[in-house]
Amino acid sequence: MLYRPGYIHQALALAIFTFASLTDYWDGEWARRRQQITTFGEFMDPLADKLLVAAALLAFVNRPDTLIPVWMVFLILAREFMITAIRYASLAQGRPIRTSHLGKAKTTSQMTTIHVILILIVIRRYIEETGARNIQGVDLRIENFWEMVVGDFWGVVIKYAPYGLMLITTVLTVISGARYVVQNRHIITGKLPRM
């Protein structure tokens, strides 16, 4: 029989991911405030973000409680590894690329989406384990589609929010990746931009 972690384990996963996200953010802030930004750090910080996001997204694929399809995760990871390759090539040419505002918005969207999905997984698992039927009078059972559509608003949110959030994040990730490639095509082609 397949082991299914309980809501305590799911909550622990949420806490670990949150801690890792915060330490990554604090590390970047610390380096900027002390003006200790290095070429190595400019490369490794985004790479650490990508690995953290990749680990979480791969854990979400095809779970019945997230409904996140493989194609979304594939597009996000393909973009991340392609941009990492472009960053590495730019560093090799002695021209490091700074992260754009759209790239930062993409990272924020990914981290927020992952956090919300983890929170929803914990809530759903808690409801399944404890048999909780309502919180403040709101029916939270997720038993069948018609009950959710007709009378269970929170059931619909818990079931479909991960898919909707991931769809938004996937679109933003693809747009930021396309913009990144266009702006840095000289690195891919090897032709210097005209001044």
C-alpha atoms as a printed R data frame, in Angstrom:
    type eleno elety resid chain resno       x      y       z
1   ATOM     1    CA   MET     A     1   0.000  0.000   0.000
2   ATOM     2    CA   LEU     A     2   1.254  3.475  -0.944
3   ATOM     3    CA   TYR     A     3   2.194  5.658   2.021
4   ATOM     4    CA   ARG     A     4   0.270  8.931   2.245
5   ATOM     5    CA   PRO     A     5   1.832 11.500   4.562
6   ATOM     6    CA   GLY     A     6  -0.499 13.039   7.113
7   ATOM     7    CA   TYR     A     7  -1.345 16.699   7.482
8   ATOM     8    CA   ILE     A     8   1.415 17.108  10.092
9   ATOM     9    CA   HIS     A     9   3.969 15.945   7.517
10  ATOM    10    CA   GLN     A    10   2.416 18.200   4.882
11  ATOM    11    CA   ALA     A    11   2.581 21.146   7.308
12  ATOM    12    CA   LEU     A    12   6.240 20.322   7.976
13  ATOM    13    CA   ALA     A    13   6.936 20.393   4.221
14  ATOM    14    CA   LEU     A    14   5.260 23.813   4.067
15  ATOM    15    CA   ALA     A    15   7.403 25.068   6.975
16  ATOM    16    CA   ILE     A    16  10.633 23.782   5.391
17  ATOM    17    CA   PHE     A    17   9.796 25.358   2.021
18  ATOM    18    CA   THR     A    18   8.905 28.659   3.713
19  ATOM    19    CA   PHE     A    19  12.154 28.632   5.703
20  ATOM    20    CA   ALA     A    20  14.208 27.897   2.564
21  ATOM    21    CA   SER     A    21  12.435 30.708   0.672
22  ATOM    22    CA   LEU     A    22  13.012 33.212   3.479
23  ATOM    23    CA   THR     A    23  16.694 32.338   3.883
24  ATOM    24    CA   ASP     A    24  17.162 32.795   0.136
25  ATOM    25    CA   TYR     A    25  15.487 36.211   0.319
26  ATOM    26    CA   TRP     A    26  17.451 37.289   3.415
27  ATOM    27    CA   ASP     A    27  20.717 36.186   1.845
28  ATOM    28    CA   GLY     A    28  20.062 38.385  -1.187
29  ATOM    29    CA   GLU     A    29  19.064 41.365   0.959
30  ATOM    30    CA   TRP     A    30  22.134 40.904   3.167
31  ATOM    31    CA   ALA     A    31  24.454 40.864   0.131
32  ATOM    32    CA   ARG     A    32  22.850 43.975  -1.386
33  ATOM    33    CA   ARG     A    33  22.920 45.981   1.853
34  ATOM    34    CA   ARG     A    34  26.559 45.138   2.517
35  ATOM    35    CA   GLN     A    35  27.426 45.549  -1.166
36  ATOM    36    CA   GLN     A    36  28.867 42.052  -1.248
37  ATOM    37    CA   ILE     A    37  27.441 41.099  -4.635
38  ATOM    38    CA   THR     A    38  29.780 38.765  -6.503
39  ATOM    39    CA   THR     A    39  29.712 37.174  -9.945
40  ATOM    40    CA   PHE     A    40  29.432 33.790  -8.251
41  ATOM    41    CA   GLY     A    41  26.494 34.998  -6.152
42  ATOM    42    CA   GLU     A    42  24.758 36.532  -9.175
43  ATOM    43    CA   PHE     A    43  24.873 33.114 -10.817
44  ATOM    44    CA   MET     A    44  24.218 30.883  -7.793
45  ATOM    45    CA   ASP     A    45  21.344 32.853  -6.236
46  ATOM    46    CA   PRO     A    46  18.990 32.449  -9.235
47  ATOM    47    CA   LEU     A    47  20.153 28.833  -9.601
48  ATOM    48    CA   ALA     A    48  19.235 28.133  -5.956
49  ATOM    49    CA   ASP     A    49  15.797 29.684  -6.610
50  ATOM    50    CA   LYS     A    50  15.348 27.431  -9.621
51  ATOM    51    CA   LEU     A    51  16.322 24.263  -7.730
52  ATOM    52    CA   LEU     A    52  13.966 25.117  -4.854
53  ATOM    53    CA   VAL     A    53  11.084 25.769  -7.250
54  ATOM    54    CA   ALA     A    54  11.872 22.657  -9.340
55  ATOM    55    CA   ALA     A    55  11.824 20.384  -6.277
56  ATOM    56    CA   ALA     A    56   8.408 21.677  -5.197
57  ATOM    57    CA   LEU     A    57   6.853 21.605  -8.666
58  ATOM    58    CA   LEU     A    58   8.033 18.067  -9.366
59  ATOM    59    CA   ALA     A    59   6.421 16.981  -6.091
60  ATOM    60    CA   PHE     A    60   3.082 18.459  -7.275
61  ATOM    61    CA   VAL     A    61   2.920 16.691 -10.655
62  ATOM    62    CA   ASN     A    62  -0.135 14.486 -11.165
63  ATOM    63    CA   ARG     A    63  -1.193 14.551  -7.515
64  ATOM    64    CA   PRO     A    64  -4.963 14.122  -7.261
65  ATOM    65    CA   ASP     A    65  -5.140 16.951  -4.717
66  ATOM    66    CA   THR     A    66  -3.421 19.515  -6.954
67  ATOM    67    CA   LEU     A    67  -4.521 18.590 -10.509
68  ATOM    68    CA   ILE     A    68  -1.240 20.031 -11.831
69  ATOM    69    CA   PRO     A    69  -0.364 18.513 -15.206
70  ATOM    70    CA   VAL     A    70   3.129 17.624 -16.395
71  ATOM    71    CA   TRP     A    71   3.066 20.136 -19.271
72  ATOM    72    CA   MET     A    72   2.925 23.135 -16.892
73  ATOM    73    CA   VAL     A    73   5.891 21.922 -14.868
74  ATOM    74    CA   PHE     A    74   7.763 21.035 -18.068
75  ATOM    75    CA   LEU     A    75   7.325 24.555 -19.500
76  ATOM    76    CA   ILE     A    76   8.434 26.183 -16.246
77  ATOM    77    CA   LEU     A    77  11.501 23.957 -15.834
78  ATOM    78    CA   ALA     A    78  12.447 24.231 -19.522
79  ATOM    79    CA   ARG     A    79  12.385 28.027 -19.214
80  ATOM    80    CA   GLU     A    80  14.437 27.952 -16.022
81  ATOM    81    CA   PHE     A    81  17.170 25.711 -17.420
82  ATOM    82    CA   MET     A    82  17.296 27.622 -20.721
83  ATOM    83    CA   ILE     A    83  17.758 30.933 -18.892
84  ATOM    84    CA   THR     A    84  20.402 29.357 -16.642
85  ATOM    85    CA   ALA     A    85  22.309 28.300 -19.774
86  ATOM    86    CA   ILE     A    86  22.088 31.850 -21.160
87  ATOM    87    CA   ARG     A    87  23.304 33.265 -17.815
88  ATOM    88    CA   TYR     A    88  26.233 30.841 -17.798
89  ATOM    89    CA   ALA     A    89  27.159 31.800 -21.373
90  ATOM    90    CA   SER     A    90  26.992 35.505 -20.488
91  ATOM    91    CA   LEU     A    91  29.261 34.950 -17.464
92  ATOM    92    CA   ALA     A    92  31.720 33.062 -19.669
93  ATOM    93    CA   GLN     A    93  31.780 36.121 -21.945
94  ATOM    94    CA   GLY     A    94  32.428 38.373 -18.954
95  ATOM    95    CA   ARG     A    95  29.042 40.078 -19.205
96  ATOM    96    CA   PRO     A    96  26.830 38.971 -16.309
97  ATOM    97    CA   ILE     A    97  23.109 39.575 -16.769
98  ATOM    98    CA   ARG     A    98  21.092 41.121 -13.992
99  ATOM    99    CA   THR     A    99  17.649 39.794 -13.162
100 ATOM   100    CA   SER     A   100  14.859 41.876 -14.730
101 ATOM   101    CA   HIS     A   101  11.750 43.152 -12.948
102 ATOM   102    CA   LEU     A   102   9.645 40.669 -14.930
103 ATOM   103    CA   GLY     A   103  12.007 37.873 -13.841
104 ATOM   104    CA   LYS     A   104  11.583 38.910 -10.214
105 ATOM   105    CA   ALA     A   105   7.790 39.023 -10.656
106 ATOM   106    CA   LYS     A   106   7.957 35.524 -12.135
107 ATOM   107    CA   THR     A   107   9.933 34.239  -9.144
108 ATOM   108    CA   THR     A   108   7.490 35.900  -6.727
109 ATOM   109    CA   SER     A   109   4.568 34.341  -8.608
110 ATOM   110    CA   GLN     A   110   6.165 30.890  -8.477
111 ATOM   111    CA   MET     A   111   6.978 31.108  -4.765
112 ATOM   112    CA   THR     A   112   3.513 32.454  -3.902
113 ATOM   113    CA   THR     A   113   1.801 29.760  -5.963
114 ATOM   114    CA   ILE     A   114   3.839 27.001  -4.334
115 ATOM   115    CA   HIS     A   115   3.068 28.353  -0.858
116 ATOM   116    CA   VAL     A   116  -0.667 28.587  -1.551
117 ATOM   117    CA   ILE     A   117  -0.727 25.070  -3.025
118 ATOM   118    CA   LEU     A   118   1.100 23.687   0.013
119 ATOM   119    CA   ILE     A   119  -1.351 25.454   2.342
120 ATOM   120    CA   LEU     A   120  -4.312 24.028   0.398
121 ATOM   121    CA   ILE     A   121  -2.786 20.523   0.520
122 ATOM   122    CA   VAL     A   122  -2.435 20.818   4.300
123 ATOM   123    CA   ILE     A   123  -6.050 22.017   4.659
124 ATOM   124    CA   ARG     A   124  -7.414 19.267   2.434
125 ATOM   125    CA   ARG     A   125  -5.376 16.556   4.182
126 ATOM   126    CA   TYR     A   126  -6.493 17.884   7.578
127 ATOM   127    CA   ILE     A   127 -10.127 17.682   6.490
128 ATOM   128    CA   GLU     A   128  -9.635 14.127   5.188
129 ATOM   129    CA   GLU     A   129  -7.879 12.934   8.357
130 ATOM   130    CA   THR     A   130 -10.028 14.600  10.978
131 ATOM   131    CA   GLY     A   131 -13.342 14.241   9.199
132 ATOM   132    CA   ALA     A   132 -13.868 17.982   9.645
133 ATOM   133    CA   ARG     A   133 -17.093 18.857   7.906
134 ATOM   134    CA   ASN     A   134 -17.253 22.552   8.481
135 ATOM   135    CA   ILE     A   135 -15.250 25.506   9.667
136 ATOM   136    CA   GLN     A   136 -17.363 28.413  10.926
137 ATOM   137    CA   GLY     A   137 -20.448 26.885   9.321
138 ATOM   138    CA   VAL     A   138 -18.899 26.510   5.842
139 ATOM   139    CA   ASP     A   139 -19.172 23.016   4.373
140 ATOM   140    CA   LEU     A   140 -15.695 21.833   3.342
141 ATOM   141    CA   ARG     A   141 -16.426 18.264   2.256
142 ATOM   142    CA   ILE     A   142 -15.084 17.306  -1.163
143 ATOM   143    CA   GLU     A   143 -17.220 14.310  -2.040
144 ATOM   144    CA   ASN     A   144 -18.457 14.793  -5.591
145 ATOM   145    CA   PHE     A   145 -18.395 17.328  -8.359
146 ATOM   146    CA   TRP     A   146 -22.053 18.396  -8.168
147 ATOM   147    CA   GLU     A   147 -21.929 19.071  -4.459
148 ATOM   148    CA   MET     A   148 -18.866 21.242  -4.996
149 ATOM   149    CA   VAL     A   149 -20.361 23.198  -7.890
150 ATOM   150    CA   VAL     A   150 -23.792 23.696  -6.346
151 ATOM   151    CA   GLY     A   151 -23.091 24.257  -2.688
152 ATOM   152    CA   ASP     A   152 -19.495 23.895  -1.658
153 ATOM   153    CA   PHE     A   153 -17.581 27.056  -2.537
154 ATOM   154    CA   TRP     A   154 -14.584 26.195  -0.377
155 ATOM   155    CA   GLY     A   155 -14.453 22.690  -1.814
156 ATOM   156    CA   VAL     A   156 -14.143 24.178  -5.293
157 ATOM   157    CA   VAL     A   157 -11.434 26.585  -4.126
158 ATOM   158    CA   ILE     A   158  -9.426 23.836  -2.445
159 ATOM   159    CA   LYS     A   159  -9.716 21.573  -5.483
160 ATOM   160    CA   TYR     A   160  -9.214 23.985  -8.402
161 ATOM   161    CA   ALA     A   161  -7.112 26.873  -7.032
162 ATOM   162    CA   PRO     A   162  -3.793 25.005  -7.498
163 ATOM   163    CA   TYR     A   163  -4.525 24.483 -11.204
164 ATOM   164    CA   GLY     A   164  -5.583 28.102 -11.725
165 ATOM   165    CA   LEU     A   165  -2.584 29.514  -9.874
166 ATOM   166    CA   MET     A   166  -0.201 27.245 -11.774
167 ATOM   167    CA   LEU     A   167  -1.756 28.268 -15.083
168 ATOM   168    CA   ILE     A   168  -1.163 31.957 -14.301
169 ATOM   169    CA   THR     A   169   2.386 31.214 -13.131
170 ATOM   170    CA   THR     A   170   3.122 29.126 -16.231
171 ATOM   171    CA   VAL     A   171   1.968 31.902 -18.561
172 ATOM   172    CA   LEU     A   172   4.020 34.523 -16.673
173 ATOM   173    CA   THR     A   173   7.066 32.221 -16.687
174 ATOM   174    CA   VAL     A   174   6.843 31.611 -20.441
175 ATOM   175    CA   ILE     A   175   6.384 35.345 -21.189
176 ATOM   176    CA   SER     A   176   9.351 36.326 -19.009
177 ATOM   177    CA   GLY     A   177  11.464 33.585 -20.624
178 ATOM   178    CA   ALA     A   178  10.576 34.735 -24.142
179 ATOM   179    CA   ARG     A   179  11.409 38.332 -23.232
180 ATOM   180    CA   TYR     A   180  14.691 37.230 -21.670
181 ATOM   181    CA   VAL     A   181  15.682 35.325 -24.850
182 ATOM   182    CA   VAL     A   182  14.803 38.267 -27.105
183 ATOM   183    CA   GLN     A   183  16.730 40.764 -24.955
184 ATOM   184    CA   ASN     A   184  19.775 38.500 -24.770
185 ATOM   185    CA   ARG     A   185  19.741 36.963 -28.252
186 ATOM   186    CA   HIS     A   186  23.250 38.334 -28.846
187 ATOM   187    CA   ILE     A   187  24.529 35.860 -26.248
188 ATOM   188    CA   ILE     A   188  22.851 32.965 -28.037
189 ATOM   189    CA   THR     A   189  23.968 34.052 -31.510
190 ATOM   190    CA   GLY     A   190  27.395 35.282 -30.406
191 ATOM   191    CA   LYS     A   191  26.826 38.671 -32.059
192 ATOM   192    CA   LEU     A   192  27.425 41.777 -29.943
193 ATOM   193    CA   PRO     A   193  24.497 44.226 -29.777
194 ATOM   194    CA   ARG     A   194  24.828 47.485 -31.698
195 ATOM   195    CA   MET     A   195  25.539 50.544 -29.582
